[in-house]
Structure formats: structure tokens, C-alpha cells
Amino acid sequence: MKITSNIWLVGGPNQSAPSDAAVYLIRSGGESALVDAGTGKGTDRIVKNIQAAGADLKSVTYLFITHCHYDHTGGANGLRAKTDCKIVAHELDAEFMESGDSEVTAASWYGAWMDPVKVDIKMSGKEQAFALGDLSVTMYHAPGHSPGSAVLTMKSDGRLVLFGQDVHGPLNDALRSVRGDYEKSLEFMLSLDADILCEGHFGVYIGKEKVRDFIESFL
């Protein structure tokens, strides 16, 4: 599904596998990136969708991981093998990916084991910018759902796009969730005043009011 001239939805329950969170493709100037990776059960369909969107697999420079949970990370190794991309995640969640922690990554919730995933670029601090073709993609630390949860922003077609995966939570002690951090992260997302929200499970919201209403509904 094409969202803007730079962004496509290439994975999710209706695009790749029922247990997959949304996977987004970003394209600019001959370079591409993915946001999240699904569980791995739908990797072949994600690959076909990337190609159907006109992107060469070897153009995928980055795989941005918004947080360590299995429905977003289980397919990371498979997608890297197909594309040679670099996996990017916040350092606070990278440790659970690299150790293959099936509890904190919630793989056990899916009746699965988390295979260890080497993180190539570990974000630290509050934000980090990445050049992608003619675009700049900024990754922000937005903890609460998990310790290293992150959101991303970019401009496309003159509009600010927010990749706010799992805005809705949930919060759970086994996932190392922290309610106070989660609420601050929701406030931060509201402060961005995005025109488009690409969420992890609830689809795409277009228009500032729709984006704001969705985020506020979880405060």
C-alpha cells in the first residue's frame, strides 16, 4: 500500500503474516530503508512487496527497529540476509535482541523463541539522524512500552510522517514497561505535530487531527 511518494506498507497482518506488526518501506534517491521486520513468518511476502514497490533489495541500507518485541524483530535476521542492510536499534533494547531474550522480547507470547539478532548500529541518547537518499530520517528514544522504544520522523511530500509503532502499548512488567516514561513519550509524540502517523498495529492516520486524537486516546 502506497502512503506517500516515499513510503509503502509492505508487511503486517494483511500483507505478510497474521502475527506480524506493520513493516514500512521508505525510498529516496535510489536508497531504501525498512521500519521493523515482522516475526519472520512473512519474510518472503515482505520481500515480494518490497520489489513490487519498485525497490531493489540491495538498495535497502537500514532496517530501523522501533523496539525489541518479536512481532517487530523476529524477521530481522532474514531481512538482513536478503538485503545486506544494517540493523539499527536503541542500545537499551539491543541487549534483549542480541541475547535472544524470549521473555522481554515477548517471543514467548507467540509460542516462539527469539533468535539472537546482532544490532549493527546502536542508538544512544535522545535522537540520531540518518541520511537516506535525499531524505533525513530521525530516530528518537521514546521509552515506556519497552526500555529502548523509539519513534522515527521524516518529511515526505511536504508532510511530517511519524513512525510511532505501538503507540497503544501495552504496558507489562515482563516487557520492562514503565508507565511514567510511556506517558512522557506520548506527550513527546503529540509535540511533534505530525501530519501522518504510521502505527504498528492500528494502521495509518492521515491529518493532524486524526493523528492527535489517536495518540491522546492512550493518555
Secondary structure, DSSP 8 states (H G I E B T S, - for coil): -B-SSSEEEEESTTTT-TT---EEEEEETTEEEEE----STTHHHHHHHHHHTT--GGGEEEEE-S---HHHHTTHHHHHHHH--EEEEEHHHHHHHHHT-TTTT-GGGGT--------SEEE-SSEEEEEETTEEEEEEE--SSSTT-EEEEEEETTEEEEEETTTT----GGGT--HHHHHHHHHHHHHH--SEEEESSS-EEESHHHHHHHHHTT-
